[in-house]
Amino acid sequence: MPREYFVCHSCGERVECSGKERPCEVLNGWLMVSLWKGAETVEHHNFCCVTCLKGWADAQLPQVPNVFLKAFEKGEE
């Protein structure tokens, strides 16, 4: 029987799914995200926990540099 592997997109944790097991049994508690990139283009990402998903989601957002934010602090001129 062919084996299927699922890997966490953030931490690299890997689980194996043999032909005897259903993915829903092996991936209990995992999260899967489908990211549409355009017409007929979808990326699928697997995450072993909410913490890994959050880390990936945070990395997708542009960050405001701390230097810019510090320029607005009171008392600095």
Buried (B, 14 or more C-beta within 10 A) or exposed (E): EEEEEBEBBBBEBEBEBEEEBEEEEBBEEBBEEEEEEEEEEEEEBBBBBEEBBEBBBEEEEEEEEEEEEEEEEEEEE
